[in-house]
Amino acid sequence: MKSSTLTSFMISAVLLVLPAVAPAATVTSGEFTMNLDRDALAQLVLNPTGTPPTLFLEEFFTSPSLTGAQINDVVNTNLVPGNGEISATGLVYDVTGSTVSNPAGRAIQATNFTYDPTNLTGTAAGQIGLGGVLRFMGNFQGIFATGDYALKYDASRVGNSAGGSGWYLLNNYGFPVPGFDLTDVAVDSNPFSLNLTGNLKWSPEVANAFFHPSDIGKTVGTFTFASPVPLPAAAWLFGSGVIGLAGLARRRRIRP
């Protein structure tokens, strides 16, 4: 009877103590899924009918081995034959590792994001690297390419002209500039996972430079980010120790 009580106590201790062992959590894996609204892209720059489309997605590259020159080559680098429009939904970016290797002309970002789940926006530090480059075409000459993003939080972007939440995607392809502001963000954070969902809007920096001031604040898509967060090493050690003791107590209880 005593052994059974001890086992129950130890299991309860694991459940109670593990989440509070170390408040800081680290993102090391996960996926960012982007769903762009092709009609919203087509109707940018005072083009209400979207004919011809102002902007359409022509390629989505996720290979980390492609060079910048290859991505910019619309003749020889085509995952989908030709230069027509492809689906702009279900675009999945994998979270990068803590170290990355960059081919010429690329600026893939490493992941070094930490946070306290009890105060996410107050403690968010570092960045989450996302591998992938979008190549757009439209009613203009050449291409519009953006990517090698870093998902970041910056309190100074809260309430900007795009209605920013502070979360944004920093474009690093070509040159660093905020690419998308993430708005209407819903957050689910705990020591074991970080999940974000919301809307995508071109950043004011991009809209002012490439589109029209009236395009600032227009929703051009949605996103989801899901990342399992590994348990801190100290918690694993504590948990395995307690579980081991529980197993020992059980063996003693059933010993003839």
Buried (B, 14 or more C-beta within 10 A) or exposed (E): EEBEEBBEEBEEBBEEEBBEBBBEBBBBBBEBBBBBBBEBBBBBBEBEEBEEBBBBBBBBBBEBEBBBEBBBEBEEBBEEEEBEBBEBEEBBBBBBBEEBEBBEBBBBBBBBBEBBBEEBBEBBEBBBBBBBBBBBBBBEEEBBBBBBBBBBBBEEBBEBBBBBBBBBBBBBBBEEBBBBBBBEBEBEBEBBBBBBBBBBBBBBBBBBEBBBEEBBBBBBBBBBBBBEBBBBEEBEEBBEEBBEBBEBBBEEEEEE
